[in-house]
Amino acid sequence: MHLYEESVATAARMVKQPEFIVEAERRFAAEFGVAPQQEEVRSWRFSWPALMDTLVDAGLGDLRVLLEYSLPATGERIDALLVGEAPDGRLCTVVIELKQWTYVRGDTTRRGMLQVGERMVQHPARQVGGYVRYLQDWVSREETPLLVRGVAVLHDAGVPLVALLRELAGTGPSSLFPVLGRDDLAATPSPAALAERLGCADLRPASSDKLDELLKAEHRPNPGLLSRMGKAIEGNDTLTLIGEQDLARQEVWHAVTTAQEHGTKSIVVVTGGPGTGKTIIAGRLMGDLCGRPNANPRLLCPSGTLTHQLKRTVGEVSRGLIATFLDKIPTGVTSQSVVLIDEAHRIRTYPDAMRDRFPLTLGKLIDRASVTVLFLDERQIVRPTEGITLDELERHAKNTGYDFRHIDLTTQFRCNGSQAYLRWVDQLLRPDGTAAAWEGSDYDLALANDPEQFSNWVESHVSSGPTARITAGFCWPWTRASTPHLLPEVVLEGKAVGSQQTWARPWNSSAEEASPAHPDVPARPFWATDTGGHGQVGCIYTAQGMEYAYNVVIMGNDLVRRDGSWQARPEASHDSSLSHLPPHRYLRYALNVYRVLATRGTLGTRFYSTDPATQAYLQGLLPPHKGD
């Protein structure tokens, strides 16, 4: 998919016409389903004419150019893709990344990243390298080999900036892709020299048949990519399975291989509570699947936070193979594919859990794949527009004639392996809340008397090494911009040493990338793991799927204890997806939210309620916090 395709000479004439940009905006909205950002439109207006003039000056007017060429497995787009034929007869594409930068700052702490204004971005040569690898891994095939080159074009950049970028590219893989500035784009000493700098000097126009092959090419991973993915997972210690986890992996593997050997479609559901290893099993299975002949697997997760963490764990090779699953079926999934869906309880079921039919997008994905494996914990469904149940999946398999298999995980490895704590939390956070007083000795559990107490507890653990985080129900506003500076929106009134005290902290950042100006504020996907996250309060959407050593759970006024049971107060919520619900419906989600938050800590948890009556109730169940 792309916005425009023509010869360079024709494109050079067209892009200078105002109506061309208007048409590009219209087509973008039609092709990609959303309107382009105005910043992007401004970039088209200035960068496309500059690039086309350069290509014409280089004598490349007869080559084809594709603008905004989509890489569907990643959701990214190449600014311009130049297409020609190499001397050996192979189709050759040249990835061109366009930048209008005139100033950047390097980031010494994160190799390959730059600061441009308030944003952290990839080095353009690194970005080009990623696009080149994608085309090599997802489009090039033995039967249709594709030669891929790349170049970053900064048509406004002077010599000092270009020299800095070349220096920052170093001697690694990024150095293979030239960075060209304003002075490099002149046809001196000859057009041929400019064509050489652009990586196009040996190219001739491609035949229409070969161009059609590119435009119609199916984007799916080739065996080389799958082999590298499998090795990356196999060699990662964080994806090591223990005991029952490996048995579950073998059961799923048997179900998958049986289905594929018999050519039957199959749904496999793996259920288990927090800490039972669902994510680790999914990751290890992905590695196994990458080694199968004719494999075409995907590891999907409805949570962007967990997707980012998985990609970081596996590395750059995971692009397109590990993806966020929202309302579109990933590209390249075929009848040979095995699809793993982690955190299936987060699957979108729009418009509401009170639906009368199976979720449309999930149904289409199951229909397309050979086997769909869903990792599920129904008590982690936290929104009315999300969630699927074991019963719904079994009924869907029966209605469609697909094989069905259910595997239940019982042993958990979080919360210090304390089954007693998990049972206690499960009993506490039910509507009647019939939990007994905590008497366990295998998990550090207590009630904090005030905010200063749990803050000191977190600080003491962070200073000595283990991770510690503070989480809260969504009972405070979240109205700030997506980038730091963060505002102290979670405000508590407490008592310390007999005096009234106000405690305030910001919510975690909602930015996808960290800002170098605020090194102690992790990006949203990495709040749970990166340095500085203890200084912000995490919400359910940031904490779910994550774990850390020590955990604070602030219970807000949306869930209070009255007359021997839990009562929901949705009017106290600032979560727009929940606050409109009647109390009897809100209660289910509130209990699930606090259950998720209460099961993030691997070594210890402190509870604290902003409601005095609820705090008094917890005081009868939990030992008091001792020391800092």
Sequence and secondary structure as in RCSB ss.txt:
>XXXX:A:sequence
MHLYEESVATAARMVKQPEFIVEAERRFAAEFGVAPQQEEVRSWRFSWPALMDTLVDAGLGDLRVLLEYSLPATG
ERIDALLVGEAPDGRLCTVVIELKQWTYVRGDTTRRGMLQVGERMVQHPARQVGGYVRYLQDWVSREETPLLVRG
VAVLHDAGVPLVALLRELAGTGPSSLFPVLGRDDLAATPSPAALAERLGCADLRPASSDKLDELLKAEHRPNPGL
LSRMGKAIEGNDTLTLIGEQDLARQEVWHAVTTAQEHGTKSIVVVTGGPGTGKTIIAGRLMGDLCGRPNANPRLL
CPSGTLTHQLKRTVGEVSRGLIATFLDKIPTGVTSQSVVLIDEAHRIRTYPDAMRDRFPLTLGKLIDRASVTVLF
LDERQIVRPTEGITLDELERHAKNTGYDFRHIDLTTQFRCNGSQAYLRWVDQLLRPDGTAAAWEGSDYDLALAND
PEQFSNWVESHVSSGPTARITAGFCWPWTRASTPHLLPEVVLEGKAVGSQQTWARPWNSSAEEASPAHPDVPARP
FWATDTGGHGQVGCIYTAQGMEYAYNVVIMGNDLVRRDGSWQARPEASHDSSLSHLPPHRYLRYALNVYRVLATR
GTLGTRFYSTDPATQAYLQGLLPPHKGD
>XXXX:A:secstr
  SEEEEHHHHHHHTTSHHHHHHHHHHHHHHHSS   HHHHHHHHHHHHHHHHHHHHTT TTSEEEEEEEETTTT
EEEEEEEEEE TTS EEEEEEEEE  S  EE TTSTTEEEETTEEEE HHHHHHHHHHHIIIII  SSS EEEEE
EEEETT  HHHHHHHHHHHTTSGGGGS EE GGGGS  S HHHHHHHTT TT B   HHHHHHHHT      HHH
HHHHHHHHHT GGG   THHHHHHHHHHHHHHHHHHHT  EEEEEE  TTS HHHHHHHHHHHHHTSTT   EEE
ES HHHHHHHHHHH GGGBTTEEE SSS  TT  TT EEEETTGGG B TT TT SS  HHHHHHHHHSSEEEEE
E GGG  STTB   HHHHHHHHHHHT EEEEEE     SGGG HHHHHHHHHHTSTT        SSSEEEE SS
HHHHHHHHHHHHHHSS EEEEE S S   S SSSS    EEEEEEETTEEEEEEE B    SS  TT TTS  GG
GTTTSTTGGGSEE HHHHTT  EEEEEEEE TTEEEETTEEEE GGG   TTTTTS HHHHHHHHHHHHHHHHT 
EEEEEEEEESSHHHHHHHHTTS B    
